[in-house]
């Protein structure tokens, strides 16, 4: 795959319903790094871009190659629906009725 684009990053976060802070935490980069990248203010180093992409892939995002419409993203077939599990402060927990 080509280098992660800011549009792919925003779209992938949208698919996961993740705020920039969560992606930053998952990728071990600052929220400002994610925000500035998505806003086109700066391009993170290659290792930070790789960490961002890996965090998104581990969450179930599949990155699509350049096609007629350009690079894209989709939820992978193995992605767990967001309604079934949530990522809480203590880790991944299953939703339960209280």
PLY file of the C-alpha trace (Angstrom):
ply
format ascii 1.0
element vertex 98
property float x
property float y
property float z
element edge 97
property int vertex1
property int vertex2
end_header
0.00 0.00 0.00
1.06 3.56 -0.58
1.64 5.98 2.25
-1.41 6.67 4.43
-3.22 9.83 3.31
-4.92 12.33 5.56
-8.23 11.57 3.84
-7.86 7.85 4.57
-7.04 8.63 8.19
-10.18 10.77 8.61
-12.36 8.22 6.81
-10.99 5.33 8.87
-11.65 7.20 12.13
-15.17 7.87 10.89
-15.77 4.18 10.22
-14.63 3.36 13.74
-16.34 6.37 15.33
-13.04 7.27 16.98
-12.08 10.81 18.00
-8.57 11.99 17.19
-7.54 11.50 20.82
-8.42 7.79 20.74
-6.48 7.22 17.54
-3.52 9.06 19.03
-3.65 6.90 22.15
-3.95 3.68 20.16
-1.04 4.66 17.88
1.03 6.07 20.75
1.24 9.49 19.10
-0.17 12.79 20.28
-3.66 13.96 19.44
-1.97 17.01 17.89
-0.05 14.76 15.50
-3.30 13.21 14.28
-5.08 16.60 14.11
-2.26 18.34 12.24
-1.92 15.44 9.80
-5.64 15.34 9.03
-5.74 19.15 8.65
-2.80 19.11 6.25
-0.55 21.16 8.55
2.24 18.57 8.61
3.07 15.01 7.66
4.22 12.85 10.57
7.43 10.85 10.36
7.25 7.49 8.59
7.28 5.57 11.88
4.37 7.62 13.25
2.38 7.16 10.03
3.00 3.42 10.25
1.86 3.37 13.88
-1.34 5.25 12.98
-2.08 2.89 10.11
-1.36 -0.19 12.24
-3.69 1.03 15.00
-6.47 1.47 12.45
-5.80 -1.93 10.87
-5.85 -3.66 14.26
-9.27 -2.08 14.84
-10.56 -3.67 11.62
-9.96 -1.04 8.93
-8.80 -2.31 5.54
-6.88 0.07 3.31
-7.67 -0.11 -0.40
-5.11 0.33 -3.15
-5.24 3.16 -5.60
-8.11 2.43 -7.94
-10.03 4.61 -10.34
-11.34 6.61 -7.38
-7.96 6.73 -5.61
-7.02 5.18 -2.27
-9.79 4.31 0.16
-10.77 2.48 3.33
-13.42 0.00 4.44
-14.17 -2.09 7.48
-12.60 -5.50 7.12
-14.74 -8.61 7.10
-13.29 -9.63 10.45
-14.13 -6.31 12.09
-16.35 -6.68 15.16
-19.48 -4.51 14.98
-19.22 -1.47 17.26
-22.57 -2.32 18.86
-21.21 -5.58 20.26
-18.02 -4.44 21.97
-16.68 -1.12 23.15
-13.20 -0.04 23.99
-13.38 1.29 27.53
-10.78 2.76 29.83
-10.07 -0.68 31.27
-9.76 -2.25 27.82
-12.27 -3.90 25.57
-15.46 -4.75 27.39
-18.67 -6.34 26.21
-21.82 -4.25 26.36
-24.23 -5.42 29.02
-27.59 -4.26 30.23
-27.48 -2.85 33.73
0 1
1 2
2 3
3 4
4 5
5 6
6 7
7 8
8 9
9 10
10 11
11 12
12 13
13 14
14 15
15 16
16 17
17 18
18 19
19 20
20 21
21 22
22 23
23 24
24 25
25 26
26 27
27 28
28 29
29 30
30 31
31 32
32 33
33 34
34 35
35 36
36 37
37 38
38 39
39 40
40 41
41 42
42 43
43 44
44 45
45 46
46 47
47 48
48 49
49 50
50 51
51 52
52 53
53 54
54 55
55 56
56 57
57 58
58 59
59 60
60 61
61 62
62 63
63 64
64 65
65 66
66 67
67 68
68 69
69 70
70 71
71 72
72 73
73 74
74 75
75 76
76 77
77 78
78 79
79 80
80 81
81 82
82 83
83 84
84 85
85 86
86 87
87 88
88 89
89 90
90 91
91 92
92 93
93 94
94 95
95 96
96 97
